[in-house]
Each structure stands twice: as C-alpha cells, then as structure tokens.
Amino acid sequence: MEDTDRCSVIGVTRRRFMRAEAGAAVASSFLPTLNLRGTGFAALMYATSMYNKLKRLSIVFIAFISFPGLAYNQQPPIPPSTKLVPPAHGKIPVAFIIGRGAETIDVVGPWTVFQAVLDQSRGASMDDMQVFQLYTVSDSTKPVRLTGGMQVIPDYTYADAPEPKVVVVPATTTSPEMLDWIRKMTKRSDVVMSVCIGAYQLAAAGVLSGKTATTMNGAYADIQKKYADVHFLLNRRWVQSDPVIFTSGTTGAGIDLALHIVDLYFGREVAERAALTMNYPGQDWKGDGTDSLKRPLPSDQFSTGVLGNWQGEVITKEGPLQLAIHIWPYPNDKHLVGTADLLNRDVRDLFIDPIALNGLDLHFEIHSGTGTFDGKLNAQGTAIEGTWKQSGASAPLVLKRAKK
C-alpha cells in the first residue's frame, strides 16, 4: 500500500473509523453526564458504540495474537513535558500541513484551539489579541479538498513557508517534499504534533524511530507492523515522543493535545479560557495523555448469575493474558451482550459475540474468533471455572467476580 493512500489504511477508510469513534465518544460523554448508568438507554448507547467499534478493535486483538512480540517490546522512555517559552514579542507561527484528502477534524480541531487563545493586553481588535499566527502549507498553492468536500487554498508551499514554532500534521496524503519539511521542522520548531493517523507521516519521515508514540487504535496493527522500530501505545489521548514531537489519538484527542500545547506555553488558566471560549467540555488535556474519565458500564449494575464484571488470568503460549469480562442483558434477559479488556496489553472494549448460557454453563467468543471460553458458574456465583482456547491451544481460566 502506498503512503499516499494512507488515509484508507488497513482496507477501511478513516471516515468509517471516525464514525465508530464518534459513537463511542457520544456514549462516553452522555452516560456520565446524564447519569444513565443501568438504564435501557445506557445499554442501547453502549451496545451500539461497542458494535460500531467492533471491526476497529478486532484487528487490534488479532495483532496481539498474530504478532505477540508487539505487546512485549520494551517501551522507550517517555520524556516529561517541559514548559514552552513563547517569544517576548509577536505571534507564535503555527503551520498546518494539508494534502489531498486531509481529515477535516484533524485540521479544524487544533486550529480552533489556537485561534481561541487571546491576550487582551495586545490590543483592541481580535487580530491584535490573537497569540498564534495560523497558516496552511502544502506541495503547492492549488486548492486542496479535505474530507467532506471542504476546499482549502494553501497559504504557502514547503519551499516558501515561514518557519513555524508549531507544526500540525493531520491524516493526509504524503509527498517527498512533505516528509523532508517535517524532518527539518523537528530540528527547528518548538512542537511538531500529529493528529490520529497523521502519525504515519511522522513515522514515514523517520522522526519516530526508537521512540514512543500513539495513533488511532484501529490503525495500531498496521502501523506497528510497518514501523516496528516505533513503540506505539494504545488508548492514549497523546504521547510526547521527544522534547519536540507529540502524537495524538483520534478525533477529539487532537483538540486535547492542542490545549496541552497551549498549557505548556501559557499555563493552565490561559488554556482553560481557550477551552471555555470553545465551549469544549473535555478535561483529558489537563492530564498526562491517558484517558482520565472511566466510563460506566451497563454491567456495573449486575452481580448475580453470569451478569456483571469478571476478571481472570490465563497462561498462553505468548505469555500471561489478564482478562476483564463484562456481561449484561440486552435488549432483554434472554439475550446477553458484552465486552472484554486485555488488561496487561492495554486493549479495551473488544466485542464478545456470541455469549451463550445454558443453566450454569457459559460459552463466549471474542468476535475475532481467535479466543473462546467455556466454563461453569459455581454454586456461590463468585467464579466461573473453565477453559480458554486460543490459536489451537487451551489453558485453564478461572474468572472471579470483580469488586466494584
């Protein structure tokens, strides 16, 4: 597959991944806010988002089974975030790389963040108050169509663009000129940040070699296999790869990373005002790049029979596998749905299908088809003892009810 077609990685377009992420984002944002935990609507929202995430996360699970070494690569050290020093005078130039098919949200999300940072002491007009100078850069100044049909006329080419302090690299097509410019800017800029599968551009430029990074979960298997010298982390809002390079996860994670960069330049109060100006409710930008909010699960309200939350460890050929299993009824007591987490491999929300219960006998399969479990609930309802089967091998597995 050509890097110039990277916007359709692993046979599924970025927009399909975006829709899956959007479903999960809606569920995660509405459930805690409206306290719908345990209601039929909560089950509907969660089940829908989990189903939408199925194909995206199944390939991640397959990656861990097919390429077990990926899960055990020694992680390079992640440098601590350091304060960035704004110039004493003038604006901070921010360059947005764009190419054919660039993902619109990857561009306009961070753009809106930097645009929202104002300093009223600079003057009376909006232009005077803006702290960042924003512009677009491409191979030429011919109009470029982003996803959804938005047309953008680049301000500069890589040959004549002003030297930026911040570079934003979205999911987009690749060119040799772009990669050369990225390499140069990692040595001259304060920040070079990728959004979602914009990490492909940084990896292709060679600036992530030997470093830690993140990207969209659904692209993990492909990008980790293609760039084995980079240690990609799952389920991260962002990762700082070195003192200059940052990589973010998908969709709103680019907004979180941009707010984090504002925080590093001007402090928490300025970044909070920018988020308030945008009416952005997310709080993950204040953390260390990991998701700070734990979503409630429909299974949390159940603790009888096989319903509820379970945990156990099985020894596989690839090493220990720590499982968390979540099971709940939907849409009625005659049908069960659920998700699985691979706790020690940092993979969450793998769809379980089918789930079959016959008396005290439970059978379920990870939807990718590479892992199955058959067990029996004990009389006390505190454990399910059985056998885990994976890749032609089997091992005993005891699932114990997880404490809330």
TAZI-V567337 format. One record per backbone hydrogen bond with DSSP energy under -1.0 kcal/mol. CO is the residue of the C=O (numbers start at 1). NH is the residue of the N-H. Records with the same first field share a line. If there is no record, write none. Layout:
CO: NH ; NH
This chain:
2: 5
3: 6
5: 8
6: 9
7: 14
9: 12
13: 17
14: 18
15: 19
16: 20
17: 21
18: 22
19: 23
20: 24
21: 25
22: 26
23: 27
24: 28
25: 29
26: 30
27: 31
30: 34
31: 36
36: 39
39: 43
40: 44
41: 45
42: 46
43: 47
44: 48
45: 49
46: 50
47: 51
48: 52
49: 53
51: 54
53: 57
54: 58
55: 59
57: 61
58: 62
59: 63
60: 64
61: 65
62: 66
63: 67
67: 70
68: 71
92: 133
93: 165 ; 166
94: 135
95: 168
96: 137
99: 102
102: 147
103: 107
104: 108
105: 109
107: 111
108: 112
109: 113
110: 114
111: 115
112: 116
117: 131
119: 122
125: 129
126: 130
129: 119
131: 92
133: 94
135: 96
136: 156
137: 98
138: 158
144: 152
145: 101
146: 149
150: 146
152: 144
156: 138
157: 161
165: 190 ; 191
166: 95
167: 193
168: 97
169: 195
171: 103
175: 179
176: 180
177: 181
178: 182
179: 183
180: 184
181: 185
182: 186
184: 187
185: 189
191: 167
192: 246
193: 169
194: 248
195: 198
196: 199
197: 200
198: 202
199: 203
200: 204
201: 205
202: 207
203: 206
208: 211
211: 231
213: 233
216: 219
217: 220
219: 223
220: 224
221: 225
222: 226
223: 227
227: 230
229: 210
231: 213
237: 249
239: 247
244: 192
245: 241 ; 242
246: 194
247: 239
249: 196
250: 253
251: 254
252: 256
253: 257
254: 258
255: 259
256: 260
257: 261
258: 262
259: 263
260: 264
261: 265
262: 266
263: 267
264: 84
267: 271
268: 272
269: 273
270: 274
271: 275
272: 276
273: 277
274: 278
275: 280
283: 286
284: 287
289: 237 ; 238
297: 300
299: 302
304: 307
308: 327
309: 402
310: 325
311: 400
312: 323
314: 321
316: 319
319: 316
321: 314
322: 343
323: 312
324: 341
325: 310
326: 339
327: 308
328: 337
332: 335
335: 330
337: 328
338: 352
339: 326
340: 350
341: 324
342: 345 ; 347
347: 342
350: 340
351: 367
354: 365
356: 363
358: 361
360: 377
361: 358
362: 375
363: 356
364: 373
365: 353
366: 369
371: 366
372: 389
373: 364
374: 387
375: 362
376: 385
378: 381
382: 401
383: 378
384: 399
385: 376
386: 397
387: 374
388: 395
389: 372
390: 393
393: 390
395: 388
397: 386
399: 384
400: 311
